Amino acid sequence: MRFLNRGLISMQYNQMSGELRMRMISWNINGIRAVHKKGFKKWFKSEAPDILCLQETKAEEREVPKDLKRIYGYRCYFSSPVDKKGYSGVALFTKKEPAKIENGIGVERFDKEGRIQIAYYDDFVLFNIYFPNGKSSKERLTYKLDFCASFLEFVRGMKDRGKNVIICGDVNTAHKEIDLARPVENRKISGFLPVERAWIDELLAVGFIDAFRVFDQSPGQYTWWDLKTKARERNVGWRIDYFLISEGLLGRLESAFILKDVKGSDHCPVGMSLKEEV
């Protein structure tokens, strides 16, 4: 399996407007060692985003292929679970060094799973998050809902303090019927339960914006497909990967996109571009 280069939005300088912009990509790669074998590094260097956020790396930092930690022009940061090998994990590759990186929101039962990175930049705070999946059991669904509630409280407090906030990652929830191919069949399945969808409603209500839907309201725009049923070939998917921005960043939002042709995982990358603050 090979990666396809979607170079349509790869320039960091907008020739139309003459403005600089910051291009960000987020991707659940379903294993950094596995995706490395499928041409990930070549794809990464070709896309050359200013910031790349990865979820479900399934590796401790010492297990990450060495050449991925030495990509010219990037600093990289990793977070992995405390007591579960080959599980969860997030990573950040960035051209601009953050002022500070934190792993977690200060709640041990959530932080220990290695799902959260917070990068503090001069003009915004970036959350790279792999939200829990609630499908396996009632206990994991409860864990997911508790995680979401704690995260909302944390991020709302940061926004209330006047911070510009960007949330990206695998949210493991489709928001509206337009965001999955078969909403009726999945209305009682975790990932599309009313209580999960209501959490996204609440997040938007406190002042966050779904960046992709600012530009594209069309159906059939998905970011995850079940590999076992070859759902990607039929585009029977879910849009569960997001960039969500606080309302103060809306004026700088230049584009948001789904790189649906990039292979290598059961998810595809999503991204957005922000005009640089003058």
N, C-alpha and C positions, 0 to 999 in steps of 0.2 A: 504493500500500500504506500502511495506517495502523497506528499503534500502538494496542493495546487497553490500557486502564487497569485493572490488576489491583489495586484499592485494598483488598484484603481484609486486608492485613497492613501497612498504611501508617502507622498511628499510632505515635508514638514513646513514648506513655505507655499502659501496660497497665491498662485500667480494672478488669479482673478482680482483679489482684493488687496494684494500686497501685504498681507498680515501674516505674522508668525502664529503657529498654532501648536498645541500639544496633542499628540495622538496617543490614545490609550487602547489597549486590547486586553480582554479577559477571556480565559479559556479553562474549562475543566478538562484536563488532559487524560484523566483515568490512568495515571501512572507515569511518572517522569522518565523512568528507565525504559518503559515500553515505548513511549512516544519518541524517545531519543533514537531508537532503532528504526523509526519510520521516517526519518528525515526532518525531525523537529528543528534542529539547529539551522539547517539550510533555509527552512521556511522563516524562522525567526530573523535571521540576518537579512533576508530579502524584504520582509515587512518593515523591519527596523522601527518599531514603535518607540515613542519616548518612554512609555511605561507598559510593561507586560505583567499582568497578574495571572497566576496559575492556581487552580484548585485541584484537589485530590491527587497530590503528587505521590503519595504512598511511599515516601522515603524520608529517612533522616538526612540531614545535610551531608554527613560523611558518605552516604550512599548515592548521592547525586553524581552523575558522570562528571569527571573533572573538567572536560572541555566546555561544559555548560556553565561552569562557574568562572570561566575565563574569557567570556565574550567581550571583545574590545569595546570600550565606551560605556559599559554597563556595570553597575553595582548590583549584587544580588543578595537577597535575604530569604531565609527559610524558617518555617515553623512546622513542627511535627508533633504527634501525640506523645504524651509522657509515657504511657504504658501499653501502647498498641502498635506493634510493628506492621508495616505495609498497609497502613490505614490512614485515611484522611490526609491532612497536610496541605499547606499553601506556600506559595513562593512569589517573590516580587523581584523583577528585573527593572532597573530604572537608570536612565541617563543622568538625571538630576538627583543628587544625593539628598535624601530627606533630612530635615533637622533632627528627627527622632523616629524610631521604629518601636512599636509595642506589639506584643503578641498576647491578645486577649483583652477582655473588658473588666477584669478584676473579679470574675466569678469562677471559682476553681473547677466546678463540675463541667463548665463549658470550655474554659481555657485549656484544660488538660487534653482535649481532643485535637488540638492543633488546627483549629478552623478559622482563626481570626488573625489578621495582620492589620495594624493601623500605622500608616505612614503620614507624618506631619510635614507638609510642604509650606512654603511661605504664604501661599494664597488659598490653600485648601487642605483638608484632611481626607485622606483616601483610606477606605476600608476595603480590604480584600478578604472575602468571606466565602467559605464553603458551608452553607447551611445544612443541618442534619436532614436525613431522609426519614420519613415517618412510616414507611410502608411495611417494615419488617415485623412490627409488633405494636401493641397499644402503649407499651412502655416507651418505645422509641418515638411514637407520635407525641406522647406527653412531653418527652425530652425536647423534641423539636419546638413545640408550642412554648415551652418555658424558655428555651433559647431565644426564640423570636421576641418574646415579651421583654426579656432582660436586655436584648440588643436594642430594641426600640426605645426603652427608657434611657439607655446610655447615649444613643445617637441623638435623641431629642434634646437631652441636656446639653450636648455639645453644640447643636444648632441654636439652642436658646441663648448660648453664650456668644453668639455672633459669628461662629465658624462657618465657612463654606465647606460643605461635605459632599463627598462622592462615595457611593456604595457600589461595589461591583462584585460579581461572582455568581456562583450557582446557588440560587435561592431555593431550588427544589420545590417550587410552587408556580403553577400557571395562574395568572391573575384572572383573566376573563375567558369567556367561551371562545373568543377569537384566537386565544393563545394555545389551543391544542386542537388536534384534528378531530377528536371524538369526545366532546364534552359530556354528552348524555351518558355514554357508557362509563365514564370515569368520575361521575359526580360523587361517588361514594368511596373513591380511591384517594389515599393520601397523596398530596400533590395538587389536588383540585377540590379538597373538602371546603365547604363554606367557611369554616373557622380559619383555615389557612388563607383563603382568599380575602377574608375580612381583615386579616393582619396587614396585607398589602394595602388595602383600602385605608387602614389607619395610618400607615407609613406615609401614604400620599397626602392624607388629610393634615398631617403636621407640617407639610411644606416640602415634600420630595416629589420629583418628577421622573417618570419613566422616559429616559432619553430617546429610546428607539421610537416610541409612539408619538413623539413630537413630530417626526418626519414621515412615519409610515403607519397607516391604519389598515393596511390590507391583511386579509387572512393568509394562511399558509406559510407564515414566517416563523419557523421553528429553530430551536437550538439543540434539541436532544431527540434521539430516535433509539428505539429498542433494537439492539444488534441481533438478538436471537430470532426475531421475526422479520429481519431485513426491512424494517420499517422505513429506513432512510431512502431506499430505492423507490418507495411509494409515497414518500413525504408524509408519512403518518407520524407526526411528531408532537412535541411540546415546546413552548417557549418558556424556559425556566431559568435562563441566564440573562442577567440584566446589568445595565448601568443606570443607577438612580442618583439624581443630583438634587441638592438643595436649591430652592427657588432663586437664590442670589446668583447662581451660576447660569441661569437660563439665557441671559443676554450674551454670554460667551460661547454657548453651545452652537457649534458650526455644523456638525453632522453626527449621525449615529447609524450603526450598520451591523449586519449579521454576515459573517463570512461563511456562508452555507456550503461552499464548495471545498473548504479545507477539511481534509480527512485526517485520520489518525486516532480518533477517539469516538465515543458514542455521542459526544457533544461537539459543537463547532464553536469557533471563537466569535465573540461579539466585541464591538468597540465604539468609540466616539472620539470626536475632536473638539477641543476647546480653543478658542482664540486666547492667545497669551495676554495676560493682564499688562497694560501699559503703565 
